[in-house]
Amino acid sequence: PVREFSMRDYLGNLPVAFELLVNAKRPIDYFTRYPLLWDGELPAMGPLVLSVSEGGVIMAGRHASEPERERMAAARGPVVLSADAAVLGRNGLRLVVERNSQWEFGHSGAQWLEILMF
């Protein structure tokens, strides 16, 4: 028998390239459209953690924990919580960049996030 394609299963099998802590001022439409990718109660707004593929596809999202919320309050913008250099490879999109051994949000990432949050 032919197995039916499942976007959730497909994304669940991709490696996470980076996790990003963001502050959404209004609900993110992406999770309204794809609620199975959201962990927790909707709406997806406020301090959020997004798991992102190397190609910039959001694979999962959740509300930030209290320590993550505190970190967001101290930051001036999005915070890269983790990044996997092996998964990012040559990092052609440059959504996140490594500077002085620290991963941070890149200029291309700012444009990507603006489109996502529109």
Secondary structure as the mmCIF struct_conf table of DSSP 4:
data_model
#
loop_
_struct_conf.conf_type_id
_struct_conf.id
_struct_conf.beg_label_comp_id
_struct_conf.beg_label_asym_id
_struct_conf.beg_label_seq_id
_struct_conf.end_label_comp_id
_struct_conf.end_label_asym_id
_struct_conf.end_label_seq_id
HELX_LH_PP_P HELX_LH_PP_P1 VAL A 2 PHE A 5
HELX_RH_AL_P HELX_RH_AL_P1 MET A 7 GLY A 12
TURN_TY1_P TURN_TY1_P1 ASN A 13 ASN A 13
BEND BEND1 LEU A 14 LEU A 14
HELX_LH_PP_P HELX_LH_PP_P2 PRO A 15 VAL A 16
STRN STRN1 PHE A 18 ALA A 24
BEND BEND2 LYS A 25 ARG A 26
HELX_RH_AL_P HELX_RH_AL_P2 ASP A 29 ARG A 33
HELX_RH_3T_P HELX_RH_3T_P1 PRO A 35 LEU A 37
STRN STRN2 TRP A 38 ASP A 39
BEND BEND3 GLY A 40 LEU A 42
HELX_LH_PP_P HELX_LH_PP_P3 PRO A 43 PRO A 43
STRN STRN3 GLY A 46 VAL A 52
TURN_TY1_P TURN_TY1_P2 GLU A 54 GLY A 55
BEND BEND4 GLY A 56 GLY A 56
STRN STRN4 ILE A 58 HIS A 63
HELX_LH_PP_P HELX_LH_PP_P4 ALA A 64 SER A 65
HELX_RH_AL_P HELX_RH_AL_P3 GLU A 66 ALA A 74
BEND BEND5 ARG A 76 GLY A 77
STRN STRN5 VAL A 79 ALA A 83
HELX_RH_AL_P HELX_RH_AL_P4 ALA A 85 LEU A 88
TURN_TY1_P TURN_TY1_P3 GLY A 89 ARG A 90
BEND BEND6 GLY A 92 LEU A 93
BEND BEND7 LEU A 95 LEU A 95
STRN STRN6 VAL A 96 ARG A 99
TURN_TY1_P TURN_TY1_P4 ASN A 100 SER A 101
STRN STRN7 GLN A 102 PHE A 105
HELX_RH_AL_P HELX_RH_AL_P5 HIS A 107 MET A 117
#
